[in-house]
Amino acid sequence: MTKQAVFSNAKIILENEIVRGTLVIRDGKITEIVPGNGNSGEDMDGDYIIPGLIELHTDHLESHYSPRPGVRWNPISAIQAHDAQVAASGITTVFDCLRLGSDEAEGFKKGEMREIADRISQAQAEGRLRSEHRLHLRCEVSAADCLDHFSDFETNGLVGLASLMDHAPGQRQFQTMEQYTLYYKDKRGLSDEAFAIFVQRRQESSAKNSATNRKVIAEACAARGIAIASHDDATLEHVEEAKELGVKLAEFPTSLEAADASHAAGMSVLMGAPNVVRGMSHSGNIAARELADRGVLDVLSSDYVPFSLLHAPFVLSEGEGAMSLPQAIRLVTSTPARTVGLDDRGRIEQGLRADFIRVRRDEGVPIVREVYRQGRRVA
């Protein structure tokens, strides 16, 4: 039986313009976009209709699964709590980050992340989740056990993205010891002696493992059609390496030259939506707004605050020299979808999946009023 729904009197955000009109969906897909105010269907009262948001990088699930150091929560409960928040934020497709490889005492054990992945599959199969969940493997290539953890996902079909990370001191995000000391020594309350041992261990592990692990994981992902992301690239040499590895997504570049070069090479440059909302990076690196002004910002990620993914595009569309709202919305919809090969969503366009959100925004923080995935209201 055909199922049809009509949404009239809406400001519909297309790729390059905003159309006041009516959206028609049938059997989970968009069938018509009709300009002008129709008299039939549900009245949107002038609210925006925006494509469902595509989230490529969020650590939010981890905070539900391990809410305190050493604490592990029921996986299904953690996944459902995470899903409820991302769906309410307008995210209809989410790539959940799973951390692979660690030489820290509080790191996850082998098999633990695969267990989470299996529970995500179970929850989706049982109809427990509002958003569609896929996997983003965050591979700490400096860790000795990274490939061992990665092997748990050789047959997992939910994996759509893998990032190559090295958080050792002197690398990428932590090019200066000042940044590293603040992030690890001060926050963890380590003594000078304990911190010196920690630093030496991380540097030795990076020197021994990073190059090999990067190559092995990149080749495995290329063979399986999994998109590859670089992480915290800082130099032109980092960007050249990313090009050789077939990287599609440059996550959180830490210098302007790396961001410029990544964008010029055809990679999608990703920055954090919280960075946009706050006006600065929490770790002291470059501001996302600066990359937007340079025309080299392609994708936003909510990172650690799910609702920031909707809030940030409205922030970027205001002020002198700002992006248009359709251009800003592309950062969280069509561009991330294309970057990871999801061509069936991310746009309000005839024939695509009816993943969309109804948003009211007169001023200030936008309000999510309704969320639809494949034509069915989920929030």
N, C-alpha and C positions, 0 to 999 in steps of 0.2 A: 504494500500500500504506500502510495506516494505521500511524503510528509513535506508540507510547505509552510513557510513562515514569512511574513512581510513586516518590515520595520520602516516606518515612514517618518518624515520630518526630522531627519538626522543630518549632521554635518559629517559626511563620509570622507575620511582621509585616504586618498589614493596615493600612488607613488610620487606624483608631482603636483598635485592640486587637492583642494578641498571642495567637494561637491555637496550642495544642499539637495537632498533627495531621499529616495527610497531604496532599501536593500531587500532583495528577494532571495531566499535560500530554499533549496529543495533537496531532500535526501542527503543532508549533510554537506552540500556544496553550494557555492554562490552561483546563482543563475542569472540575476539581473541587477544592474545598478541604474536606477531611473532618476534622472535629474528632475527637480521640481517637487513640490510638496503634494504627495498623494493623500487621499482621504481614507484609504483602506489600511488594514494592518495595525500593528502596535505603534502608538505615537511615541517617538523618542524625545519629544519635547525640546528639540534643538540640541540635544547632546551629541557628542562626537561618537562616531563608530570608527574604531581603530583596529587594524589587524592584531590578532593575538600575539603577545610578545614572545620572542624567542630568546631564551637564556642559555648562553654557551658556557658560562663559568660561574658556578656558585658553590661556596663551601658551606652553605647553610644546613644541608642535611647532616654534616658532621657534628654541628653544634647540638643537634637533637639526639644523635646516636651516642655522643660522648659529651654530655653537658658539663661534666667536671672531670679533672684529671683522674684517670683510672676508673671512671664510671662508664658502664656500657648499658644503654637503655634497650628495651625490647625493640628489635629492628622494625617490625611492622608498625608499631606505635610511633616510632621516630619518623618513619617514612610518611605516615599519614599526617602527622603534625606539620612536617615540612611541606608536604603537598598542599595542605589547606592554606598555608600562608602564601605560597607562590601563586596559587590559583586566584586567591583574593587580591593579589597584586596585579592581575591581568596577564600572567605568564601562562600560556597554553602549551608550550613545548619547553621542557627544561632538561639541560644536560647536567646531571648530578655529578659533582666532582668526587672521585674516590682516590685517596692518596696511596701511592704505591712506592715502597722503599723508605726506610728510615733507620738511622743509627742512634736515635734518641730513645731514652727509657720509656717515654710515653707514646712511642710510635705504635702503629697497628701491626698485629702479627700476620704472618702469611695465612691466607684463607679468610681473614676477617672481612676484607673488602669484597671478596667474591661472595661471601655469605650475604652481605648487604645487597649486592647486585641480584642475587637469586631471590631475595625477599622483595625487591622492587618488581621483578618479573612476576612473582606470585601475586603481589598486591594489584598489579595491572590486570592480570588474568581474572582476578576475583572481583573486578570492578570497584575497587576501593578508592581509586585515585581520580581526581578531577582533571589534572593536567596530564599530558603525555610525557613520560620520563624516558630519557636516554642517558648514556653514560659518557663521562669525560674522565679519562684516566690521567691523573696528575703524577707523572713519573719523575721521581727524584733521582735523576741519572747519576748523581754523585754517590748514592748509597750502594753498598755492596750487595744488598738483597733485592735491588730494584728488578732485575730480570726474573728472579725467582717469583716475586709477586706478580709481575706482568704475565708470567706463564699461566696464572690462574684464569686469564681471560682469553685464551687462545680460541675458544669456541663460543664466546658470548656475543650474540648478535645485537645486543643493545649498544655496544661500544660504537660511538660515532666520532669521537675526538680524543686525541691523546696529546698532552703537552709535555715538552722536554724541559725540565727545570733543574737548576743547580743553585741551591741556596747557601753554598759554602762561602766563607768570608773571602773578599777579594774578587768575587764573581758577580756579574749581572746586577741583581738588586742591591747587593751589599759590596759596592766597589770600595767603600771607605770603612775603616774599622770603627769610626764614630757611629755610623748607622748600625753596624752589626752589634756593637757594644750595647747600644740602646735597646735593640730588639731582643737580644738574647741574655746578655749579662745583667742588665738593670732590671728587666721585666721578670727574670727568673731568680734574681737575688743570688747570683753565683759569686763566690769569692774570686779574687784575682787569680789565685792558683788554679782553681777549678775551671775558670773561664779560659785560661791559657791552654789547659789540657783539651778542653772542648774544641777550641779553635784549631789546634794542631791536628786533632783527630779528623775534623771535617775537611781541612785542607788536604790532608794525605788521602782521604777517601775520594775526594774530587779528582785529584791528580791521577789516581789509579783507575777509577771507574767511568768517569763522565764520557770520554770520547767513545769508548766501546759501546756503552749503553745507548748513547744517542743514535749511533749508527744501526745497531741491532733493532731497536724499537722503531726507528723511522722506516727501515726496510720491511719490517713485519706489517706496519700500518699501510704502507704503500701497496703491499701485496693483497691486503684485505679491503682496500678502498676506504680506509679510515683517515679522516682529515688530521693533519699534524699541526700543532701549534708550538711556536717558540715561546720563551718566557723570559721577561726582563732583559731583553737584548739592550746592550749599552753602546756597542761600537759597530763600525762598519764591517769589521771582521765577523762579528756575531751575525750580522745580516747576511753576509756572503755564505756563511755556514748554513744558515736557515734556508737559503735558496737552493744550495746543493742537496739538502735533505728533503726538499719538496714541501716546505712549510706553507700552509695556506693562511694561517692566522698568527699575527704577531701580538702576543699578549703583553700588555703593560711595559712597552719600551721605556727605558729609564733615561734616555737622552733624546734631544731633538733630532740629532743626525741619524740615530737609529730609526726613529719614527718616520722621518722623511724618506730614508732609503728603503724601508720596508714597504711603505705605501707606493713608492715609485716602482718597486719590483713586482707589484701586483698582489701583495699580501694585504689582507684586511687587518688594519691596526685597531686593536681593542684596548679600551681603557675602562676604568671603573666608574659606574654611575654615581657611587658615593663621592668620588672625586669631584664630579660636576656639581652635585648638590652642595657639598661643603666648600667648593672653590679651591680645593687643594688635595694633595695626596696625603694619606695618613702616615706614609713612611718617608715623606720629605722629598719625593721625586717630582717629576714634572706634572703640571696641571693639565687635565684633560681639555679644559677650555682653550688652552694655548694651542693644542693640536687641532681643535675645531677651527680656530681662527686661521690656522695655516692650511686648512683644507686637507689634513691627513688623518682625521679621525673617522673611522669607518664603522665600528661596532662598540656598543656599550655593554657592560656586564654588571649585574647587581652585586656580584662578589659576596659581600657579607650582609647586605640590607636589601631583601627582595623588592620592597616597594620603590626603591630608588630607580629601578629600571623604567618605571612609568614617569616618575617625577622629573628625572634628568632631562628628557627631551623638551619638556615645557620650559625648563630653565634655560636650555640652549637656544630656544626660539625667541627669547626676549632680549631687549637691549640693542644698542647701536651695532650695526654690522652682524646681527644675529642670523642664524639659520632660519629658513622658513620652517613651519611646523611639519609639513610633509617630509622635508629633508631630515629633520631631527628624528622623526618617527622611523625613518628607514634604518637608523642606527640600531634599533631594537627589534626590527621586524624583517624586512626583505633582505638586507645585507647579511646579517648572521645566518639566515636561512640558506642563502646562496652559497655562503662560505663553506658550509658543511654538506652541501648537495641536497638540501630539502627544497625541491622546486614546486612542491604541491601546497605551500603555505607561505605566510609572511606578507601577503598582499591582499587587498580587497579587489579581487579580479574574477571575472566570470570563469567558472570551471575549477577554481581552486577550492580547497577545504574551507568550510564556513567556520573558521577560527577567528573570533573577533570579540572586542570588548566595547561596552558602552561606558563612556567617561563624561562626567560633568566637570567643567572647569571654567568658572567665571573669573577667578583670580586665586593666587596662592596655590596650595597643594591640590592636585586633581583628585577627584573622587571616582573610584570604580563602582559603577552601579550594577552592571551585569557582565557576566563572562560566559561565552559560548565556545564550545569545542565540537567541531564537526556538526554544527547546527543544534547541538543540545546544550541547554543552559546548565553550567556546572558551578556557578557562584553568582 
